[in-house]
Amino acid sequence: MTIEQGSSQEEQDLKDYIKYLKERLFFEPQSAVLHYNLGILYAKRGLIEEAISELKQAIQWDPNFKEAYVNLGGLFFRKGNLEECIRLNKQALALDPNLPMAHSNLGFVYLQKGELNKAIESCRKAIELKPDLFQAYSNLAIAYLKLADPESAIPACQKALEINPSFAPAYLNLAIAYRMLGQEEKAKQYHQRAKEFGYSEDLGMEEALD
């Protein structure tokens, strides 16, 4: 997860809003919403520790703030703490089992941990709840590829591209799938499409599964 640098005006607006929220919190220190909004803004600026502190305070003042758990989990993922990310997303799901982003996040984290069946289960649940989550389709495809099941990966990639035709990872995953099936011409075509949409010329297809 990366933070995109906005224009100088956007950066100034962000700073102004942070200042406004901090002033509001001086008078309303128990406002979970204000702490949450400030935490999200800190995260956008790449101030991870400050963001974590604010989201923790949001949960302190409102233990049922499910979105705070999901976003706090994302911050711990960025710090490399996968177990805490899992715990927080599970807490969010304990409050609301139908949070698609929590299921999607769990799918991604399980994929990083190599727990592929759990990753598939979580991605499928996320897609069931929110069918336009192209990232969940992509993660599902990668899990299938890691299980040496390119036939299942291909439709997941195709669905991701129906939703987002410029999503380069799906083209790369299609290239890998067709290479696994021995269809080199299709593999080359999709690899080229992945490059056109932003993948480095030097990226080998095999590296995506490391």
C-alpha positions as CSV (number, residue, x, y, z in Angstrom):
1,M,0.0,0.0,0.0
2,T,1.4,3.3,-1.0
3,I,0.5,6.9,-0.4
4,E,0.2,9.0,-3.6
5,Q,1.6,12.5,-3.4
6,G,-1.1,15.0,-4.4
7,S,-0.7,18.6,-5.7
8,S,0.6,21.3,-3.5
9,Q,-3.0,22.6,-3.1
10,E,-4.2,19.2,-2.1
11,E,-1.4,18.9,0.4
12,Q,-2.2,22.3,1.9
13,D,-5.9,21.3,2.1
14,L,-4.9,18.2,3.9
15,K,-2.8,20.1,6.4
16,D,-5.6,22.5,7.0
17,Y,-8.1,19.8,7.6
18,I,-5.7,18.0,10.0
19,K,-5.3,21.3,11.9
20,Y,-9.1,21.7,12.0
21,L,-9.6,18.2,13.4
22,K,-6.9,18.6,16.1
23,E,-8.6,21.8,17.2
24,R,-12.0,20.1,17.3
25,L,-10.5,17.2,19.3
26,F,-9.2,19.7,21.9
27,F,-12.9,20.4,22.8
28,E,-14.2,16.9,22.0
29,P,-11.5,14.5,23.0
30,Q,-13.9,11.6,23.3
31,S,-15.2,11.8,19.7
32,A,-14.4,8.5,18.0
33,V,-15.3,10.0,14.6
34,L,-12.9,12.8,14.9
35,H,-10.1,10.5,16.0
36,Y,-10.9,8.2,13.1
37,N,-11.0,11.0,10.5
38,L,-7.7,12.3,11.8
39,G,-6.2,8.8,11.7
40,I,-7.2,8.4,8.1
41,L,-5.6,11.7,7.1
42,Y,-2.4,10.8,8.9
43,A,-2.3,7.6,7.0
44,K,-2.7,9.4,3.7
45,R,0.3,11.5,4.7
46,G,2.3,8.4,5.5
47,L,2.4,9.2,9.3
48,I,1.8,5.6,10.3
49,E,2.4,5.8,14.0
50,E,0.3,8.9,14.4
51,A,-2.5,7.2,12.4
52,I,-2.3,4.1,14.5
53,S,-2.6,6.2,17.7
54,E,-5.7,8.0,16.4
55,L,-7.5,4.9,15.2
56,K,-6.8,3.2,18.6
57,Q,-8.4,6.1,20.3
58,A,-11.4,5.9,18.0
59,I,-11.8,2.3,19.1
60,Q,-11.3,3.2,22.7
61,W,-14.2,5.6,22.6
62,D,-16.3,3.4,20.3
63,P,-15.5,-0.3,20.6
64,N,-18.0,-1.0,17.9
65,F,-16.3,1.2,15.3
66,K,-15.9,-1.6,12.7
67,E,-14.2,0.6,10.0
68,A,-11.6,1.7,12.5
69,Y,-10.6,-2.0,13.1
70,V,-10.3,-2.6,9.3
71,N,-8.2,0.5,8.7
72,L,-6.0,-0.1,11.8
73,G,-5.4,-3.6,10.5
74,G,-4.2,-2.1,7.2
75,L,-1.7,0.0,9.0
76,F,-0.3,-2.9,10.9
77,F,0.0,-4.7,7.6
78,R,2.1,-1.9,6.4
79,K,4.3,-2.3,9.4
80,G,4.7,-6.0,8.6
81,N,2.6,-7.2,11.5
82,L,0.4,-9.7,9.7
83,E,-0.9,-11.4,12.8
84,E,-2.2,-8.1,14.3
85,C,-3.7,-7.3,10.9
86,I,-5.6,-10.6,10.9
87,R,-6.7,-10.1,14.5
88,L,-8.1,-6.6,13.8
89,N,-10.0,-7.6,10.7
90,K,-11.5,-10.6,12.5
91,Q,-12.6,-8.2,15.2
92,A,-14.3,-6.1,12.6
93,L,-16.1,-9.2,11.3
94,A,-17.2,-10.1,14.8
95,L,-19.1,-6.8,14.8
96,D,-20.3,-7.2,11.2
97,P,-19.7,-10.5,9.3
98,N,-20.7,-8.9,6.0
99,L,-17.8,-6.4,5.7
100,P,-16.4,-7.1,2.2
101,M,-13.1,-5.2,2.8
102,A,-12.4,-7.1,6.0
103,H,-12.8,-10.4,4.1
104,S,-10.7,-9.1,1.2
105,N,-8.0,-7.9,3.5
106,L,-7.9,-11.3,5.2
107,G,-7.6,-13.0,1.8
108,F,-4.6,-10.8,0.9
109,V,-2.9,-11.4,4.2
110,Y,-3.5,-15.2,4.1
111,L,-2.0,-15.1,0.6
112,Q,1.2,-13.5,2.0
113,K,1.4,-16.1,4.7
114,G,1.0,-18.9,2.2
115,E,-2.3,-20.1,3.8
116,L,-3.9,-20.6,0.4
117,N,-7.1,-22.3,1.2
118,K,-7.9,-19.6,3.8
119,A,-7.0,-17.0,1.2
120,I,-9.4,-18.5,-1.3
121,E,-12.2,-18.8,1.2
122,S,-11.8,-15.1,2.3
123,C,-11.6,-13.8,-1.3
124,R,-14.7,-15.7,-2.3
125,K,-16.6,-14.3,0.6
126,A,-15.5,-10.8,-0.2
127,I,-16.6,-11.2,-3.9
128,E,-19.9,-12.7,-2.8
129,L,-20.6,-9.5,-0.7
130,K,-19.1,-7.0,-3.2
131,P,-18.8,-8.4,-6.7
132,D,-16.8,-5.4,-8.0
133,L,-13.8,-6.0,-5.8
134,F,-11.3,-6.7,-8.6
135,Q,-8.4,-6.9,-6.1
136,A,-10.1,-9.9,-4.5
137,Y,-10.4,-11.6,-7.9
138,S,-6.7,-10.9,-8.5
139,N,-5.7,-12.4,-5.1
140,L,-8.0,-15.4,-5.7
141,A,-6.2,-15.9,-9.0
142,I,-2.8,-15.8,-7.4
143,A,-3.9,-18.3,-4.8
144,Y,-5.0,-20.7,-7.5
145,L,-1.7,-20.2,-9.4
146,K,0.2,-21.0,-6.3
147,L,-1.9,-24.2,-6.0
148,A,-0.9,-25.0,-9.6
149,D,-4.5,-24.6,-10.8
150,P,-4.3,-22.3,-13.8
151,E,-7.7,-23.3,-15.1
152,S,-9.4,-21.8,-12.0
153,A,-7.1,-18.7,-12.1
154,I,-8.0,-17.7,-15.6
155,P,-11.7,-16.9,-15.0
156,A,-10.8,-15.0,-11.8
157,C,-8.3,-12.8,-13.8
158,Q,-10.8,-12.3,-16.6
159,K,-13.4,-11.1,-14.0
160,A,-10.9,-8.7,-12.5
161,L,-10.3,-7.2,-16.0
162,E,-14.0,-6.9,-16.7
163,I,-14.2,-4.6,-13.7
164,N,-10.9,-2.9,-14.2
165,P,-9.5,-3.3,-17.8
166,S,-6.2,-1.5,-16.9
167,F,-5.3,-3.7,-13.9
168,A,-1.9,-4.8,-14.9
169,P,-1.5,-7.7,-12.3
170,A,-4.4,-9.5,-13.8
171,Y,-2.7,-9.5,-17.2
172,L,0.5,-10.8,-15.7
173,N,-1.4,-13.5,-13.8
174,L,-3.1,-14.6,-17.1
175,A,0.3,-14.8,-18.7
176,I,1.5,-17.0,-15.9
177,A,-1.6,-19.2,-16.1
178,Y,-1.3,-19.7,-19.9
179,R,2.5,-20.4,-19.5
180,M,1.6,-23.1,-17.0
181,L,-0.8,-24.6,-19.5
182,G,1.9,-24.6,-22.2
183,Q,0.1,-21.9,-24.3
184,E,3.2,-19.7,-24.9
185,E,1.6,-17.4,-27.5
186,K,-1.2,-16.4,-25.2
187,A,1.3,-16.1,-22.4
188,K,3.4,-13.7,-24.4
189,Q,0.4,-11.6,-25.4
190,Y,-0.8,-11.1,-21.9
191,H,2.7,-10.5,-20.6
192,Q,3.0,-7.7,-23.2
193,R,-0.4,-6.3,-22.0
194,A,0.9,-6.3,-18.4
195,K,3.9,-4.3,-19.5
196,E,1.7,-1.8,-21.3
197,F,-0.2,-1.2,-18.2
198,G,2.8,-0.5,-16.0
199,Y,4.7,-3.7,-15.2
200,S,8.5,-3.3,-15.6
201,E,10.1,-4.6,-18.8
202,D,12.5,-6.5,-16.6
203,L,9.9,-8.3,-14.5
204,G,10.0,-12.0,-15.2
205,M,6.6,-13.8,-15.0
206,E,7.9,-16.4,-12.7
207,E,8.8,-13.7,-10.1
208,A,5.2,-12.9,-9.5
209,L,4.7,-16.2,-7.8
210,D,7.8,-16.0,-5.5
